[in-house]
Amino acid sequence: MDQREHSAEGGARFGQYLRTLRLDRRLTLERIEEVSRRGGTPVSKTYLSRVEHGHTTPTLPRLEALARIFRIRVGEMAERFEVEAEMARSPGAVPIAAAEPLPESEDEAAAASRGAVVLLDASRRALADPQRLEWARSRLCLAVASSSVGNFRLCKEEAEALVSAPELPDDIRLKAMVQLALAYQRLRRPLLARLVTAALLDRGDDLPSQIRADAHFLMGRIDLDCLEPRSALIHLRQAVASYRKQGPNADLARGLLELGEAYRALGQLPEAMVRYQEGLEIARRADQKPLVADLLSRLGRGHRLLGNRVAALRSLHESNDIARRSDQYDVLFRNHYHLRTLSAESRDEFSRRASERALKLLAVRCSPLSEEALAWRAERAAPPAAREPVALADSDSVMLLSNS
């Protein structure tokens, strides 16, 4: 079953869920159309019928309208949308919404607690009156703070509350949608992230330039996650063009990093290296050390793939020095993966074993879905006699590790 068939089956399952909600509440298609029109976002009976039969996918505004009519949280309805799509892709699998939540490290939890506790208290004090502007601003600040320290679950909850709140000021609502799309993307909910981001982009020139640039950036990242590099390239080019107008800053550096990833995924590694290098120079000037470490890592990987051993070693070791201080486990794993390959090529057994030990320690802390992590696990699953580093043609306790 290809991706389109999975999508159609997931849409049919979600449509059946909506139909069950409607029938449980004894509402006709005509009644839904009448009530939704009064709410400002009409859902015609023809449109809803097509959704219920899986012939079309509902947009975010219409999902919000249906959530209000059915008196359920828009976040709950959105999660169900993702669940049905996931079940269509993996029949018999545990639904995402019912699965064990992804573990958060103690560092993330502590950082979120320290960085957001004041905002959380202010938000809770204002909950009695959801119409108050202070309530909206407080929850938006909490969503942004949670995202900045990696607590994307809390970011999602706060952003969902804002997106579904009635009579919200447009600037706050749009910023909340950006945070919600980011949280969905980082929590591996690509369908929901795409739904929210598409709702932003559908507004076209009505969007403020910063929000439009962020929306293109997010759609590009979503497309990369879904292995659609050509579409990602289009969105990321637009994002980078918009960020350039604001001058050199961290947003531009991040945009160039992701644009480089899109070029690399299309097999255009030299083009990718140009973007990585430009992003690195901007990130250095902005003193964005975690971003510097990530860009150096990708440059090191690229130099290795291009056969430039000296430049690869220099970039990877410099990246390690920075990433070690901020516990960037994904970056460290990528670096040691390629350092191990370089050591094996030069027959430096001591360095190869040091990187191998580092990979074993980092494997439990980094994302299991990165290119290097997947390749390393595939290599370890092979019979011992056949174990060799898996070549990545164009791919993606720390102080102790460096002293090993």
C-alpha positions, 0 to 999 in steps of 0.5 A: 500500500503506497502513501496515497492509499494510506492517506485515503484509508486514514481519511476514511477512518477519521471520516467515520469517527466524525460521523459517529460524533455527529450521530451520537449527538443526533445532528443532521448534516443540515443542522451542522451547516446551519450552526457552523454558519452562525459561528463564522466558519461554515461547514456545508453539508456537502463538504462534511459528507465528503469528509465523512466518506473519506473523499477530502481532508478537513482544513484546520478552520473547519476542524475547529468549527466542528470541535466547537459544535461537538463540544470537544477540544480541537486538540483531541480532534486533531490527535484523533486525525493523526491516530487514524492516519497512523493506524492506516499506515500500521494496521494493528499498531498501538495508536499514537494517542494511546502509546507510552509518551516519549520520555523527557530527560531530567535535564529537559524537565528541570529546564522547563520547570526553571524557565517557565514556572513564573509564566505558568503561574501567571497563566493559571491565575488568568484562566478564570477569564479566557477573554482577557488579553493577559491570559492569551499573552501569558499562555503564548509566552509559556508556549514559546518558553517551553519550546525553547527548552525542548518541552514540546508537550507543554508547548503543544498544550498551551498553543492548542488552548490559544488556537481554540480560544474564541475571539483571540487577537489575530497576532497572538493566534498566528504566533500560537499556530506557529508554535503549535505546528513546531510542537507537532513537528518535533513530537513526530505528528507530521499530518497535524503539523502540515495541517496547521502550517497549511492553514497559515500559508492559505492566508497568503499575503495577509500573513505578516512577513515573519509568520509567513517565513516561519510557516515556509520554514516549518513546511520545509522541515515537515517535507524533509521529515516526510522524505519530500526534498523537492517540495522542501526545497521550494518552501525553504528557499522562500523562507531563506529569502524572507529571512535575508530581508531581516539581515543576518540572524539565527533564523537565517542560519537555521533556514540555511541549515535546513536548505542545505539538508534539502540540497543534500537529500537531492544529491547536490552535496556541493550546493548543500555545503555552500549553505552550511558554510554561509549559515555557520558564518552567520551563526558565529556572528550571532553567537548561537553556539548550539547552531554553530555545533550543528552546522560544523557537524554537517560540514564535517560529514559533507567534507568526509563524503567529498573526500576531504579528510583534514577539513572533516576532522577539523569540523567534527572535532570543533563541533564536538567541543561545542556540542559537549558543553550543551549536551547536544546528543544528536550532534555528538552521535553524528560526529562520532559516527563519521569520526569512527569511519575516518579512523577506520579508513586511516587504520587508527584503531585507538580512535576508532574504538574511542568513537565506538565506545562513544556511540554506544553511550550516546545511542540511548540519549540521541534520536533513534531516527537520525540517519546515523543512528539508523545506520549504526543499528543496522550495522549492529544487527548484522552478523559479527563477521559481516559488521562494517560501518554502513556507508551514508552516501549523502546522509543525517557523560560527554566529557568522559567520551572525549577522554576515552 
